[in-house]
Amino acid sequence: MGIDKKAGGKIQWGRMLGKLSPYTVQKGLRYLKHYGPKEFWVRLHERFEPEEIPYGPWYEAYVPTQENLRKQRKRRFSYAPLISIVVPAYWTPEKFLCQMIHSVQEQTYENWELCIANGSPQDEAMSRVLNRFAQEDPRIRFENLKENLGIAENTNRAFAMVKGEFLGLLDHDDLLAPNALYEVVQALQEKDTDVVYTDEDKVTMDLGEHFQPHLKPDFNLDLLRSNNYICHFFVVRKSLVEQVGGFRREFDGAQDYDFIFRCVEVAKKVAHVPEILYHWRTHRASTADNPASKMYAFEAGKRAIEAHLKRMQVSGTVSHTKDYGFYRVKYPLKKEEKISILIPNKDEKQSLQECLESIWEKSTYSNYEIIIIENNSTSSEIFDYYKVLEQEHENLKVVHWDREFNYSAINNYGARYAAGEYLLFLNNDVTVITPDWMEEMLGVCQRAEVGAVGVKLYYPDDTIQHAGCVVGLGGVAGHLFTDMPRSRTGYLHKASLLQDMSAVTAACMMIKRSVFQEVGGFTQELSVAFNDVDLCLKVREHGWLVVYDPYAELYHMESKTRGAEDDKKKVRRFQTEIEYMRSHWLKILKQGDPYYNKNLSLTKWNYSLRPLEADKQTRKQYEKSDGDYTKL
């Protein structure tokens, strides 16, 4: 059933007005000053946009049933380590403190201890509560510090109390879901796992409403350098903490960000549990609800990234984005290596001319060549144009592919003529927006761990055409944020953050030539569809990262209204290519894209929640299996 947009708009404005208070108005003015009127309106629109699937009802249906929790309590793991929950407490309201402790006591996995460092021993109510819980439950221990040492040192004092093999970080007024430790220990059954993190959401002060779920990808290095997406719930091996050291007070405000970086840098394996297991209680003055209120914290976050890059011996300049707590790392060129731009073309003079002129007129990088791969053009006009191009541009050549159209074969053929160490595949209907697009892509692609880089593409009407690909979206693979206005940044600003992905489009994609050769180039069985996705998956399979870089922006003139390929030959070819992908990439299609989240929709492009109706059978099987996904 459709929604009356006018009625929906009234409802949203009603919600907005209902949330107005002197504090909200004051915060809004700070946002307005920071963003400016235009950007402020965009952010306001995003914040109050109606959810396609409201999170509140979804979460109520999502939480495990009492029957499932009962089965979890009965399960005995072959590996059942002691988990030490570490809490730095400071003037915690009695109600919040009790709720936090109760959330730990209600865990279905019982081999835990709670280690609380009390930084406000003069608070008699807190001391009384802690004494009572410690006397009633021997798993709960606390230490009254002589004085408040700050969050970093208070946490370190709690670390010193730990007896467990693993420790988990819990804020003094937040909550764990009852199955949090159970799911973490299940992940720890995998050998060599040193770090586990989970999904999270936020909860109002009175615990009456859950909102803003953070549904995370598996470990994503470039996303972590853009934002502390790992955050809560974070569990790490104690011996690893002893190796890297505890919290560092010089990073107060972003002490967990710095700590997470140091842990993942040396961890053998980082595991992600895609379940909402941590509930972050919001305060009006906290960065959880008011990001403009703690600039010192965001400066500390910037320094945490810089320190991480220095330890990893990676050159990069870190800067704030307009969205506080989200950062940009710009990677400088190691050297100006040659780039070979490969552009397939048939008859299209106007599109090709606009593409080439945008490269020549806007690009600030000079060490490149252009290879046009001519494929069975019929007009004399295009061949005359080719002659002019080759006469006027020493760094351009035209090579001829005389067989039938096959995107993969055409680009593989063109790559044979490339002199560059980096191949840049480019559609003939793409035009440049950002002058330093080649430097931006090359700076990322020159990193030792990166194999390929994709960019942000817009339709001519300034809506997004490509902001990365998700495997499984739409059946086999699909673009994220398609048709979203260019001014928008999307779910947790992901349309505008440098991050690793399973695939990017080859409408504009750079790849190391050595990596292209290593993986065998494009798969020629995929003549039209999914060849770029397949190439990226092969790059990933060989251990290289595929990076989405939103700071290189181009227009893609691909028509939004292009008709479906519905003649019998094209339909048969498309079905064949779908079957190829399903047979060759069955594992990722079955298990899900590691850079996406199983709780997100595979039919929507904007990080919408996945309807739980689709998971009913799986959830029933999960409960029958005593809560063990490995038995499904």
Secondary structure, DSSP 8 states (H G I E B T S, - for coil): ----HHHHHHHHHHHHHHT--HHHHHHHHHHHHHHHHHHHHHHHHHHT---SS-HHHHHHHHS--HHHHHHHHH---SS---EEEEEEESS--HHHHHHHHHHHHT-SS--EEEEEEES-TT-HHHHHHHHHHHHH-TTEEEEE-SS--HHHHHHHHHHTT--SSEEEE--TT-EE-TTHHHHHHHHTTSTTEEEEEEEEEEE-TTS--EEEEE---S--HHHHTTS----SSEEEEHHHHHHH-S--GGGTTSHHHHHHHHHHHH-SEEEEEEEEEEEEE--TTSTTT-TTS-HHHHHHHHHHHHHHHHHTT---EEEE-SSTT-EEEE---SS---EEEEEEESS-HHHHHHHHHHHHHH-----EEEEEEE-S---HHHHHHHHHHHHH-TTEEEEE--SS--HHHHHHHHHTT--SSEEEEE-TTEEE-STTHHHHHHHHHTSTTEEEEEEEEE-TTSBEEES-EEETTTSSEEETTTT-BTT---GGGGGGS-EE-SB--TTEEEEEHHHHHHTTSS-TT-SSSSHHHHHHHHHHHTT-EEEEEEEEEEEE---TT-----SHHHHHHHHHHHHHHHHHSHHHHHH--TTS-TTB-SS-SS--B--GGGGHHHHHHHHHTTT-GGG-
